Amino acid sequence: MIEVEKLVKTFAGRKVLDGVSFTARNGRVTGFLGPNGAGKSTTMKALLNLIHPDSGRSFIDGRPFTKLSSPMRSVGAVLDARSAHKGMKAETYLRSLALTNGIPKSRVDEVMAITGIGKVASRRAGTFSLGMSQRLAIAAALLGDPHNLVLDEPINGLDPEGVKWVRDLCRYYASQGRTVLLSSHLMSEVAITADDLVIIGRGRILTQTTVERFVGEHSRHDVRVVTPDPDRLRQVFAAARGITITPDDRREGDPERSWAVRIAGAPLEAIAGSIAHHQLVVYQLVQERGSLEDAYMELTRTAGEYHTRAPGIEAGPSEPNRIGRAGHGSDGHGLNGTGLDRNGLNGTGPNRNGPHRNGPNRGGETR
């Protein structure tokens, strides 16, 4: 288990960490997310005693890093894919780490097989691509068969097979009751790999929760409707209080001469009931739960160091077309000013399919 308590760190008068506290639990993959410059790498370095915080404490299985009798058996870390000396051969680099940490030589062969770098063991680290360097760094982290893994952007430079391999590795370690702290900018991977989330912004923890709960609390659950008559659709909901209808991009498979919109502010059942009552033709009616990326962007909108906007877009947020005025009365069907008819289709969110919980496949040979 990894515990961080009230870490504070200042660089050149700028407070990079401001009371950072969180726990990464055994048997769980904890995603550590935040904008660039939020303090993720600084937190990990403080945890591993690579920098000294101004105040606060951190523990690995109940002990500070400096008190661990065998650090590589307690925690394996990937903070920099290019950490190996450029002039050293991959196998030599791993054997030197094993020798200085009391790890059997046989373990070197095991981690090279696990990470798929056996065929390049005699090559110098300086000739490796970024993806191969990542595999070498992960091999080094696994040498001590540690109870905890700390991984900072471990899938940078990896091909799809490598990305899946890292995902399975994280899930396998968690399934064994170990702790995995994973930092990544690829939200899609965090969404299917992590159990828990710690989100940091401007040196402060914004939230600590589960992936499922975070997405549910911080994302909009819009209903996508594809219809040949969007004007009539708007008329149907014109008197509904708090309903917004915004245009949506067309997708492959949408019928010709149809328009897609998103309806927010009412449950799927009520929307479906109102559409059925007014006999409105629709080609698609589906509730789309927000993704982890949507929820993350919503939470960290003002927490980043750098802010951009799309080319050709004027500065300033655009407001959705708010359809709906205070209505009066109820016809008992669909949406109106005073109530919602709950009859109609049942809305269900997509399943959160995680990776297999069995041991990871051995990484393929890197080319």
N, C-alpha and C positions, 0 to 999 in steps of 0.2 A: 504494500500500500504506500502511496505517496501522499504526503501532507505538506501543505504550504501555509504558513501562518504570518499574515501581516507584513509581507515583504515590502520594504521601501528601498529604492535606489535612485540616486540622483547623479546625472552626468552633466558636467559643465553648467550647473545651476538649473538643469531641466529635470524634473521628477519623472523618471521613466517608469518606475513602479511605485504605486501609491496605495499601500495597504493590501497587497494581493494575498488572498486566502482562498484555498480550495482543497478538495480531497479527490484523488483518483483511487478508486476502490479495487480490491482484489476481485478477480473474476469478471472484470469489466474493461472494455476499451473506452477510454475517455478522450473525446475529441477536444483539442485545445485550439480555439479559433479566435481570430481578431484581425483587424486591418493591419497593413504594413505600419511598423513603428508603434504597435500597440503595447509591446512588452513581452511577447511570447518567448522569443529567443533569450531575452534577458532573464526571464523567470527560470527557464530550463538551465541556463548557465549557473544561476545562483543555486539551484537545486543540486547541481553537480560540483559545487565549490570552485567553479571556474572564474566567478567574480564574487566579491564579498558585498552583500547588501548593507545598507546603512543601518537597518534594523529589521527585525523579523527573523523567523526560523523556518527551516524546512527539514523534513524527515523522510527517510526511506526505510520502510518496515520498522518505524519507531525510533530510528537512529539518524543523527546527522551524517552526511556523507563522510565527513572526516573521522567518524567513529566506526565506520564499517571495517571489519577485519579483512574481508576479501571483496573489494568494491565490484570487480567484474562478475562475481558470482551473485551479487545483490542487484546490480543494475547494469544494463547494457544501453548504450546511447548512440544515436546517430544525430549529430548536430551539424556536421560538415561532410559532404560526400567526398571531398577532396582532401581529407585529413591525412591520408597515408603519404609518406615521403615519396616524391616523384621518382627518385632513383632506386627505390626498393622494389624487388619482385613481390608479387602479391603473397605468395606462400611464405617468403622470408619475413614479410611484415607481420603476418598472422602468427608465425612461429615465435617471433620476438615478443609479441604481446603475450602469448601463452607462457613463454619461459619466465617472463618477469612477473607473472601473476600466478604461478604455481598451477597452471592448467596443463593437462597431459597433451603430448603432441598429437595423439590420436584424434583429439577434438578438432584440431586444425583441418584434418581431412574431412571430418564430419560436416563442419560449417561450410567448407568449400563445395561439398556435394549438395548441401541444402540450398545454397545460394546460386548454384550453377556456374561457378567460376573455376571448376577443376581444370578445364582445358586451357585456361589462360593463367594458371598458377605461376608459370615461369616468366610471365611478361611483367615489365616494370609498370608501376602504378601511374606514372606520368604519361603512358601511352593509352590509358583507358579512356573510353568515352564517359560521359556523365552517367549514363545508365550502368555501365560496368563499375564505375567508381561507387555508385550507390550500393551495388551488390557487395562490393568489397567492404564498405563501411558497415553494412548490416551483418556481414560475416564476422567482423570484429566485435560488434555488439553482442552477437550470440555466443561468442567463445566460452564465456563462463556459465552458459546455460542459466541466465539470471532469472530471478523471480520478478523483476520489473524491467520494462522496456520504455525508453524515452526516445521518441522518434520525431525529428523535426524535418518536415517535408521529405519523407523517405522515398516518395515515388517520382520525384523530379527526374526527368530523363529516361524513365523506364517505358518500355513498350507496353501495349495492352496486356500481354501475358505476364509481364513483370508486375504491373499494377495489381492484377488479380492475385498474383503470388503473395505480394505484401499484404493484401487484404486478408487472404486466408491465413497467413502467418500470424497476424494480429488476432484474428478470431480464435486460432488454435491456442495461442498463449493464454488468452482470456478463459478459454474453456478448461484450461488446466488450473484455474484458480489464481492465475498471475495477473499482474497489473500492466496495462499498456496505456501510456500517455502519448497521443498522436496529434501532431500539428500538421495541418495541410490546408492549402488553398483550394483544393478540389472538393467542392461541397458534395458532389454526387458520390464521391468515395467515402467521405465522412458519414454521409447519410446511411449508407449500407454497411459500414464497418463499425461505427461507434455505437455504444449503448448510452453513454452520458456525454454531456457537453459542458465545457467551461468556456465562456466567451469573455474576452478582455478587450477593452477599448480605452485608449489614453492612460494606460497604466492602472486601470481599475477593473475589477471583475464586474461585468454587467449582469451576468446570470450564471447559475450552475443548475442544471436540470437534466432531464433525459431528452433524447432526440425527439421521441414521439410527442412528449408534452410541449417541448419548445415549438415544434412546427404547429401544433394545434393552437397554441396561445398567441403566436406572433404572425400568423399568415391568414389571409382572407380565403374563405371557402366560397369562391364564386361558382355560379352555374353558367356553363357555356351553352348557348342556344344557337342553332343554325336554322334559319327560316327564309322562305322566299318573300316574306312580307314584314320587314323590320318596322315599318311605320305603324302597322296595325299592332305589332307587339308592344311598341311604346304606348300606344293608346290604351291597351289592356291594362298597363301598369301605371298609367298617368296619375291616377288618384291614390296610389299606394304610398303610404308614408314611409320615408327613409329608404326607398329603393333607388339604386343607381344602375343605369344601363350605359355601358361603354362599348364602342366598337372593338372587335377582336380581329386579329389577322386570320386570313383564310389559310386552311391547311389542306394538305394532300388528302383527297377523298371527299372534301366538301363538294356537294353538287353544284353544277353551273347555275348561274342566276340565283344564287343564295347569298345571304349575308350572315356573318357570325357576330354575336354580341355576348357580353358578359353581364350577368345580372347579380348584383350584390345586395345584401340587406334582408334576405328572406331565405328560409329553408327550401330545399329542393321540392319537398312534398307540396308546399303551398304554391310554388311557382308552377309545378306540373298540374295541380288542381285548377288553377286559374286559366292556364292555357287550354286544358281540356274543356272547361266550362264555356269558353268563348270560341271553341272549335277552330283554334288557330293551327295552321299547318306548320309543323316543325320537322326538320330532318334529324336533328340531334338535340338531346337534352341530357346533360351530364354534369355532375358536380365534380369540380376539380380542386382537390386540396392543394394548398400551397406547398412548395418544395422547401427543403432546408435552406437553399440559397435565397428564396424569396423571404423567408422568415429572418434569416441572418441579415440581409440587406436592410430590412425594415428596422431591426434593432440597432444596427451599427451605422445608420444613415449619417449621424452627426459625430460618430466616434472615430472617424479616420483622420489621418494626417493630411491626406491629399484628396481633393474633390475635383471631379471631372464632369463633363457633359458631352453628349453625343455631338458630332460635327453637324452644324447647321441648325442646332436647337438653341433657341434663346434661353438665357439664364432665367431661372425661376421655375418652380414646380407648376405643372399643369393640373387643373382640377378636372375630375371626371364630370361628365354630363349628368347632373343630378335630376333624375326624373321623379316627380312625385310632389304632391302638395298635400296639405292637411285635408283629408277627405272626410266625408260624413256618411254615416249609414253603412249598412252591410247587406249585400244580396245573398250572403251565406255561401258564396262560391268564390274561391280564390282570394286575391289580395285586395284590400280596400283601406279606407282611412281609419277604420277602427279595429280591424281584426284580420286574422289569417286563417284560411281554411287549411287544415293539416292533411286533408285527403290528397292522395296522389301517389307519385312514385317515391319509394324509399331511397334516400341518398346514402351511399356508402363510399368511403374514401378508399384509395388504392391500398393494397396490402404492402406492408414494408417487408419485402423479402430480403432477408439477410443471407450472407454466404453460408456455406456448409460449415458445420461445427467440427468436422473431423480434422485430423492433422493436415497441414498444408502440403500440397504436392511439392516435390523437389523442383526448385527453379530450373528452367531449361537453360541449356548452355547459351551464354551470351555471345552474340556474334558482333 
